Amino acid sequence: MSDITITIWNGNGLAKETINMLTDAFTDSTLPFITETWPHSTLLYPTHWTQFHNYGKLVNHSTRGQDDIALLVNPARQHSVSILPSSSSYLLSCQISDTLIHCVYHPPSLPADVFSSFLSSIPLCTHPSQHHAIIWGDFNARSTQLLGDSRSNTPGMVLFDWIQMNQLICWNTHFAFGQHT
């Protein structure tokens, strides 16, 4: 089996007409995850890449959604991807090989207690075949200790505590400390 490359990109309202520019940019990525794509539940992007969506909430009086996470699967890569069920609209989870991947989009308006409960509900393993877990995404969290930000916010403090409590590694601490990501 070849290497697996995963990518995350904030789509910030990715228009369906621009999907080919995105797939052209991510030809080396096995699994591009896209946060904040804003589609509603009937939208699929016009691409031959396999796609999965968690479809966030529909915006009132609009034809778009919000808080969506999309996963595209590169057809040039020969990997089997299993999408896992989730009870949260802030999470899209899958398994590829022996790795569990959770992609998070945490809206900045989510109250701290809801964010804390959400983090606590993320399973670190869902099947005995999983030997690795990756939890990543857009947490809208700032932390001086964890990320080297100039200031911390409540989600950053909640995230820091959750990472410590679960003995997880935050790779941004090691590879991007103090850098905007």
C-alpha positions in Angstrom: 0.0 0.0 0.0 1.3 3.5 -0.8 1.6 6.3 1.6 -1.5 8.2 2.6 -1.5 11.9 2.4 -4.3 13.9 4.0 -4.9 17.6 3.5 -7.2 20.1 5.2 -8.4 23.3 3.6 -10.9 25.9 4.8 -13.3 26.2 1.8 -15.1 29.2 3.3 -18.1 28.8 1.0 -16.5 26.8 -1.7 -18.6 27.2 -4.9 -19.4 24.0 -6.8 -18.0 25.6 -10.0 -14.5 25.8 -8.4 -14.2 22.2 -7.3 -11.9 21.3 -10.3 -9.4 23.9 -9.3 -9.3 22.4 -5.9 -8.9 18.8 -7.0 -6.2 19.9 -9.5 -4.4 21.5 -6.6 -4.6 18.4 -4.4 -3.6 15.7 -6.9 -1.0 14.4 -4.4 -3.5 14.2 -1.6 -5.2 10.9 -0.8 -7.9 12.5 1.3 -8.5 16.3 1.1 -10.9 17.4 3.9 -12.6 20.7 3.4 -14.2 22.7 6.2 -16.8 25.4 5.9 -18.0 24.4 2.4 -21.6 25.6 3.1 -23.6 23.3 0.8 -27.1 22.2 1.7 -28.0 18.5 1.8 -28.8 18.0 -1.9 -25.5 19.4 -3.2 -22.7 17.2 -4.5 -19.7 18.8 -6.2 -19.4 18.1 -10.0 -16.3 15.9 -9.8 -15.4 12.3 -10.4 -13.7 12.2 -6.9 -15.8 10.2 -4.3 -17.2 12.7 -1.8 -18.7 12.6 1.6 -20.4 15.4 3.6 -21.6 15.8 7.1 -23.9 18.6 5.9 -24.2 21.2 8.6 -27.2 23.4 9.3 -29.3 25.1 6.7 -29.0 28.9 7.0 -32.5 30.6 7.3 -33.8 32.2 4.1 -30.8 30.9 2.1 -29.9 28.3 -0.3 -26.7 27.4 1.5 -25.7 25.6 4.7 -23.1 26.3 7.3 -20.6 24.2 9.3 -20.2 21.5 6.7 -17.2 19.3 6.4 -16.5 17.5 3.1 -14.1 14.7 2.3 -12.9 14.0 -1.2 -11.3 10.7 -2.0 -8.7 10.9 -4.8 -9.5 8.3 -7.4 -5.8 8.0 -8.5 -5.0 6.6 -5.0 -5.9 3.0 -4.4 -7.2 3.2 -0.8 -10.4 2.0 0.8 -12.1 4.6 2.9 -14.8 3.7 5.4 -17.0 6.5 6.6 -18.0 6.2 10.3 -21.3 7.3 11.8 -21.3 10.4 13.9 -23.9 12.0 16.1 -22.3 15.4 15.8 -22.6 17.9 13.0 -19.2 19.2 13.9 -17.4 15.9 13.0 -16.7 13.8 9.9 -14.9 10.5 10.7 -13.4 7.8 8.6 -11.0 4.9 8.7 -8.3 4.3 6.1 -6.1 1.3 6.7 -5.5 1.1 10.4 -6.0 4.8 11.0 -9.0 6.5 12.5 -9.4 10.1 11.3 -11.7 12.6 12.8 -12.1 16.0 11.0 -13.6 18.7 13.3 -15.2 22.0 12.5 -15.9 23.9 15.7 -17.9 27.1 15.0 -16.5 30.1 17.0 -20.0 30.7 18.4 -20.2 27.3 20.2 -20.4 27.8 24.0 -17.5 26.4 26.0 -19.5 23.7 27.8 -20.9 22.4 24.5 -17.4 22.4 23.0 -16.1 20.5 26.0 -18.9 17.9 25.8 -18.2 17.6 22.1 -14.5 16.9 22.6 -15.3 14.4 25.3 -17.6 12.5 22.9 -14.9 12.0 20.2 -13.9 8.3 20.4 -10.1 7.7 20.2 -10.8 4.2 18.9 -14.0 2.7 17.4 -12.7 -0.7 16.2 -9.9 -3.1 17.2 -8.4 -2.8 13.7 -7.5 0.9 14.4 -3.9 1.4 15.7 -3.6 5.2 15.1 -5.9 8.1 15.5 -5.7 11.6 13.9 -8.0 14.3 15.2 -7.7 17.5 13.3 -9.6 20.4 11.8 -10.6 23.9 12.5 -11.1 24.2 16.3 -11.3 28.0 16.3 -9.0 27.7 19.3 -6.2 30.0 20.4 -3.7 28.9 23.1 -0.5 30.5 24.2 0.7 27.2 25.8 -0.4 24.8 23.1 -0.1 26.7 19.9 2.1 29.7 20.7 -0.7 32.2 20.0 -0.4 35.8 21.3 -3.5 35.2 23.4 -5.7 32.3 24.5 -9.4 32.0 24.2 -11.8 29.7 26.0 -11.9 27.0 23.3 -8.1 27.0 23.3 -8.0 26.4 27.1 -10.7 23.7 26.8 -8.7 22.0 23.9 -5.4 22.2 25.8 -7.0 20.5 28.9 -8.7 17.8 26.7 -5.4 17.1 24.9 -3.5 16.7 28.2 -6.2 14.6 29.8 -6.2 12.2 26.9 -2.4 12.2 26.6 -2.6 13.2 22.9 0.1 14.9 20.8 -0.6 18.2 19.2 1.7 18.3 16.2 1.2 22.0 15.7 3.0 22.5 19.0 6.1 20.7 17.5 6.0 21.9 13.9 4.1 25.2 13.8 4.3 26.7 17.3 3.6 30.4 17.1 2.7 30.3 13.4 -0.7 31.0 11.9 -2.2 27.8 10.5 
